[in-house]
Amino acid sequence: MHKASQFSLLIERRFGPFFWTQFLGALNDNVFKTALLTTLTFEAVLWTTADTGLLNNLIPGLFILPFVLFSALTGQLADKFDKAYLSRVVKLLEIAIMLIACVGWLQHQLWLLVLALVGMGLHSTLFGPVKYAYLPQALRNDELIGANGVIEMGTFVGILLGEILGALLVMQKPWGIELVAGGTLAIALLGWACSCAIPAVPAPAPDLQINWHLWRETLRNLRFSRQNRPVWLAMLGNSWFWFYGAILLAQFPLYARRHLHGDHSVFILLLVIFSLGIGIGSLICEPLSRRRIEIGLVPLGALGMTVFGVELYFASQAYTALAEVDARGFLTQNGSWRILSDLVGLGIFGGIYIVPLFALIQTRCDAAHLSRTIAGLNIMNALFMVGSAGLAMILLSFGCTIPQIFLIAAILNGLFTGWIFYSEPTFLKRCWRWIRGRAETEAGFERM
């Protein structure tokens, strides 16, 4: 019997409205954040006298600060209450935050924009435990790999479109600021409308007593997760993915401007290519795994992330163009296609790496504790991303070039993921079994 494509879930009420709610949230986060980063990169003198490189690494850190502070609370809320109801509350908060941002844009007040940025971080903190804990409640196990792939694809396409729109709209003179202000508010309103169609799902722990000692609750959640070794290592691997991705993405604006000598359209092109790679990698996980939760794909993804990260350093060193170019001009330069190939390879293997890790956490964790586990994961992700911003700022202060930062991050990726696979050899055993299975299948087709 032919099984329906993973995309068929999009037309089902148990998945479709939820998908569009999270997609629009990711879109709005990145329209706003990228518009702010683009403004401070290309028009910094009109807004602030602070160092641009510092701001480009500090702003993502401020965005994820609420994950550290409030994830313990939001995980408890997502286990205690209906996730559809929480989704609507979060979307109403997003509308209020975008109203604050509108004032900041129109009044040219950077402090209000930074406040709204932290607010959008809070919005994402509240929605994070709902986002991944909803799926195993609403879907069957054999749908989880495909659904996670679609969610990851949607997230990164939302990031991609948000980054493109944010960079494009804010540079449209003389109405760029107004377009960003109005556009982000409209997206927030549309996200709330989609959330109203999400069907109710029963709260897994309705009698849960909220622990307001958030750091104590955080430590309790992490201790609980550490008792399940595969889940704990999957959480560490997941957090490392965000460390690696954050350190790469934070460098893209200055990499495009200072190393590639490009304008903002080159920056957009880099984002497009990398994000499309992530989307492709996420979607091909279902056919690669044959609808099973195949953790053997994780080492394959980790290897590709290291190889293409190292190759990106050498490709960047080989790029020698000095004239300022736009995206079309960049594509005509020697070495440009090599750089883009490395970025799409990084993205594809990143998608292959992350999707099975999410599915492992969702299926191997206690269902009544899943939202709190995801909340603990969000805290770890935030700390890892803060660490990535700190490492990037330290490396820049020591005079490292951006290609050298790419190389260091790729080497660290090999070391960290290698430690995970050493600690839990099942990943490598499953990878070898998967490779043998694919080879035997191919051999069978050749004999037919």
N, C-alpha and C positions, 0 to 999 in steps of 0.2 A: 504493500500500500504506500502510495506517495505521501510523504509528510509535507505539510504546508511550510512555506518559507517563513523565516523569522520575521519578515516584514509584514506578514499577515496579521501579526499581533497589533499592528498600528490601527487596524480598523475595528478592533475589539475594545469595548468600553473598559474592560479591566486593565488595559494597558495604554490605549491611545491617548486619553486625556491626561494621564499621568506623564506620558512621554513628552507631550507638548508643554506641559507645565514646567517640567525640569529643563526642557530645551530653551524655552523663553527666559528662564532664570539665568542659565549659562550665557545666553545671548546678551541679556541686559548687563550682567556683571562686566562683560568684556567690552561692550560698546562704551560703557562709562569709564572703565579702567584704562582702556586703550586710548580713548579720547584725551584723558588726563595725561597719560604718559607721552602721547604724541605732542600735545601742547607744550609740555615741559621740556621735551627733547628739541623741538624745532622752533619754539617761540618762548624759550625760558626767560629771556630778558624782559618780556612783558608781564611776567607773573612773579618771578622770584630771583634772588641773587645767589641762591644755593647751588652747589655743584650738581650738574645734571647726572653724572654717573652715580653719585650718591643717591639722588632722588629715584632713579630708575630701579635701584635695588631696595630702597627703603619703602617705596609705595606698595609693592607686592607684600612686603613684610607687614605693613599696617593692615592690609586687606585680610590677612590670615590671623591677625592677633585675636579676634573674637573666637576663633576655633580653639585656641589655647584656654581662653577664659571661661567659655560658656558651653563647650561640648558636653561636659558631664551633666549639665542640667537638661540640655536638649535631648540627649539620649534617654533620660528618664521619662521625659514628656512623650517621646515617640513610642515608648513601651506602654505607657499608661493610658494614652488617648488614641482615638481613631485617627489614622494617618491622613485620611481625606480632609477631616476637619482641620488638622494642623496645617495642611497644605494651603487651605484658604486663609488661615490667619497669617501665615508667612507672606502670602502674596499681598495682603492688605498692608503689612509692614513695608513691603517693597515699594508700594505706591507712596507711602508717607516719606520714605527715604528719597525717592526721586523728586518729590516736591522740594525737599531741602536742597538737593543738587541743582534744581532749576534756579533757585535763588542764588546759589553760589556761582553758577555760570553767568547769569544775567547781571549780577552785581560785581562780577570779577573778584570774588572773595575766595582765595585759595583755601583758607581754613575751613570754610563751609564744604568745599569739595572733598577735603581730606576727611571731614566728619562724615559725609555721605559715603565715602569709600569704606570707612570702618563700619558704617551701617550696613552696606552691602555685604561686607564680610560676616556680620551678624546674621543677615538674611540667609546666607549660604550655610552658616553654622546650624541654624534652626532646621533647614531643609535637608541637610546631609544625612542624618540618621533615618529620616523618612524615606529618602531617595532609594537607599539600598535595602532597607528592611521591608519596604512595601513589596518588592518583587517576589520573594519566596512565599509571602502570604497570598498573593494574587495569582501566581503562576505555578505550573507543575515543574518538577525537577528537570524533566527533559526539555523544558522551554527556557531554563535559566541561562545557559550559555548563549543561546541566540538572543534572548532579551537583554542580557548584560552587554552583548556586542552592539545591539541597536542603541542601548542607552549610552555606551561609551562613544559610539559613532555620533549620536545626537549631541552629546556633550561637547565633543571636539569640533563638530560642524558648527554648533552654537558659538563656541570659542572663536572659531575661524571667522564666521560671519560677523560676530561682534567686533573682533579686532579689525576686520576690513571696514565695517561701517563706522566704527569709532574713529579710525584713522582718516577715512575719506570725508566723513561729515564735518569733523572739526576743522579740516583744511579748506572747506568751501567758503570762500570769502565773498561778501562780507557777513554771511548768515550762518557760518559754521557753528558758532556757540548756540544759537537759537535752535538749529537743527538737532544738535545733540541733546539739548534740554528737553525739547518736545518729543523727540524720538524715544528717549529712555522712559519717559512717563507713559507714552502710548504702549510700549512693550510691557511695562508693569501692569497696565490695565488689562491687556490681552491675556497675560499670564494668569491673572485672577479669574478671568472669565473661563479659561480652560480648567482651572482647579475646581470650579463649581460642578464640573461633570465627572469628577473622580468618584467612583462608587465607594461606599463605606466599607471598611474592613475592621473586624473586631480587634480591640486592643488586646495584645497578648498578656499583659499584666495589669489589669484595671485596678487592682487593689494595692499597687505599688505605692509605698510611702516615699515622697520626694525627700531626698537628702540634700539639704541646702548647703552643707559643707562641701563645696564643689571640688576642692583639691583632694579631700578625703575620698569622695566618691570616685574621682578620676583614678586614684591609686587602687581603690577597691576593684574597679572595672579592669584595670590593667593586670592586677594580680589574678583575677578570675580568668582572663584570657590566656595568661601564661600557663595555666593548668592544662590547656589543650594545645600541645606542642605544634601540630600542623597549622592550627589557626593562628597561633602566635607568630610563627615564622612567615606565614602568608601576610600577616599584618605588617611585619617588618619589611618584607619585600614590597608590599604596596606603598608604604611610606617612602621607601627608597626611590620608587618610580617618580614620586612627586618631588623629591629632592633633586633628582637628575633633570627632570623636565623643567622645574622652576629655575635652576641655574642656567639652563640653555635659553629659555624664553626671555629671562630678564636681560640677557645680553643682546638680544636681537636688534633693538633700536640703535644702539651705538655700534654694533657690528655692521649693520647696514650703512650707517652714516660714515663712520671713521675708517673701517677696514675695507669695505666694498665701495666706498665713495658714492653711495647712492642716496637718493631722496626718499621721501616717505613711501613712495610706491615700491621701492625695493624692499623696505621693511615689510610691507603688506605681502609681497610675493613670498618672502621667507615664511611668514605665518601661514599662508595658504598651503604651501607645499608640505610643511611639517604637519599641519593639522589634517590635511587630506591623507597623509601617510598613517596617522593614528587611526582615522576613521576606517581606512582600508584594512589595517591590521586587526582592528576590533571585529569587523564584519566577517573576515575569513576564518575567525576562530571556530565558528560553528561547523563549516565543512571540514576543516582540518581535524576537529575533535570528533566528528560524526555524532554530534549532539550529546556527547558525554562530557563530564567535567574532567578534562584531560590536563592534569598538572604537568605532564611531560612537555607541554608547549612552553612552560615558563623558562627552563634553561635555554631553549632555542631563542626565545625573545631576548633574554639577557645577553647572550652571545652576540646577537645582531646589534643590540644597542651599544655594546663596547666596540665592536669592529667598525661600525659606521661613525661612532664618535671620534675614534682615533683617525679614521680616514678624513673626517671633516677638518681636523687640524692640518693634515698634509695638503688637502685641497685648498684651504685658506692660505697656506704658505705659498702655494703655487700661483695664486691669483695676484697679478701684478699691475692691474689697471690703476691709473692715477687720476684720470679725468672723472668729473662728477657726472653720474648717469642716472636716468630714470629706469624703470623696470625693463622697458624695451631695449634700452641701451645696454643694460646689465647683461641681458641674454646674448648679446653679440660679443661679449668679452671672453677672452680665453680663460677657461677654468670655471665659468659660471655654471655650466650644466653639470659639471662634476660636483660642485657645492650643492646644487639642488638635488642631485641623485642621492648624495649622502643624507640630506635632510629627510627625503621621503623614505629612505631606508631606515633611518632612526625612528621615524614615526610608525612604519609598518611593524617593525619588531617590538616597539613599545606597546602597540595594541595587542600583539600576540602574547606579550609578557603579562599585561595587567588583567585581561578579561578572565583567564582561569583562576587567578588569585582571588578576585572578587567572588566568583562562584564557589570556590573552596570555603571561604569565610561564611557565605550565606548558608551553605548546606551542612557544614560541620560544627556550627555554633548552636548552642541551646536557643531554641526559637523564642522563649520568653525573655531572653537576655540579648537578642540580636541587635536591637536599636542601641542599647548601651555599649555593646561591643563596637558597633559602627562609630558611636560617639568617641569611644576611646581611640579608635583608628583615626578619626578626624583630628584628635589632639596630637597624636603621633605624626600625622601628615603635616600639621601646622608647625610642629617643632622642627621637623626635618626641613620644611621649606624656609623657616626662619634661619635654620642652620645654613641652608644653601645661600641665602642672601648675605649672611655674615661671612661665609667663606669667600663669596665673590668680592665683597667689599675689601676683605683682607688681601686677597690676591691682587686686586686692582691697586691697592695702596702700596704693595711691594713691587709694582711696575709690571705685572703680568699683562700680556696682551690678551685680547678676547679669544683668539684661537688657542692660546696656551691654556686658558680656563676650560675650553672645550676638551682639550687633551687630558687635563687633570681630572675633570669630571668623568670622562670615559674610563680612565684607569681605575678610579675609585669605584665605578660601577662594576668592573670586573672583579675587584677585590671583595666588595660587599656581597654581591650575589654569589660569588664563589664560596664565601663563608656560609651563606644560607644553605647552599646545596651540600656542603661538607657536613653541616649540622644535621641536615635531614636528607640522607642519600636517596630517599624515595623519589625525589624530583628527578634525579639523574637516571635512576632505574626506569622510571616511567617514560622518560625521554628516549632512552635506548629502545624500550619496548615499542614506543610509538614509531621510531625510525624504522625498526625491523618490520613492523606491521605495514608501513607504507611501502617499504621496499618489496615485501612479499606480494602486496596487492599489485604493484606495478609489474612485477615479474609475471604474475598471473595474467594480466592484460596482454603482455607481450606474447604469451604462449597461446592466447585465444586465436 
